[in-house]
């Protein structure tokens, strides 16, 4: 009888140990503003979620809610994930003006190189000198799109003076201010509002990379497209791929490792490569739609750069007033872009 009880106890202990090797499945709710076919969802988050599920042996499942299906507006995404309303978001950092002051350095004119180089630079920057901005989140990746271009309904922009009086959409506070310095009348709005605003005459054009245009058929609404030449683009916009910190901490060590293995600098680099690859096919659609194109160079480019330099100096002064070391942040950002662009 004693022998039987001993065997029974051993069996129960063994069953308990075996059970502990299999963690409870976890479902993570992802929320964002673009529609499902958008590159951010279809080409980035969905493959990421599938990889995480596979590497966790099915323990981590990601439910995708797009086009703000869970409610709220795009600027509220960073609060939704911080507060645990959702578990993961992909969003534009600049949609919440002033929330991520260090990050703004990467929105400044003539900062970006390729998306691949600049994405690695901004991720390193935001996990070192800019880490204070994101201390309330589990950072999966910070990255950027390829340098943005100038698109208008019908007026081809060849110099800053051509922007005079045009109502131009800017994605963030900093970029909208830059457009104002260049002579345009800036109108801030998230990208889903751009197409109806163009159709209704609320704006005359916008600055976006080629990549985003097909998702909203913007190549059909704008016919004039201008790019700046040189090794630094006019501007870029940082993206935030964030997870709720408490949700991450609630995972098992094995589940955390899967998340960690699929986040960080390597993910930022991969995202940058991906966003670079989106540019040429999207431009081709604008060409097929009968668009006209111009490359800004020479004296016109120098004028833009001079305006950009003055704008950067103003940003440095503003950053200093907020208790940051503006010059150090700009130098760090530029040096990191150069580091990854070599």
Secondary structure, 3 states (H helix, E strand, C coil): CHHHHHHHHHHHHHHHHHHHCCCCCEEEEEECCCCCCCHHHHHHHHHHHHHHHHHCCCCEEEEEECCCCCCCCHHHHHHHHHHCCCCEEEEEHHHCCCCCCCHHHHHCCCCCCCHHHHHHHHHHHHCCCCHHHHCCEEEEEEEECCCCEEEECCCCCCCHHHHCCCEEEECCHHHHHHHHHCCCEEEECCHHHHHHHHHCCCCCEEEECHHHHHHHCHHHCCCEEEEECCCCCCCCCEEEEEEEHHHHHCCCHHHHHHHHHCCCHHHHHHHHHHHHHHHHHHHHHHHHCCCEEEEECHHHHHHHHHHHHHHHHHHHHHHHHCCCCHHHHHHHHHHHHHHHHC
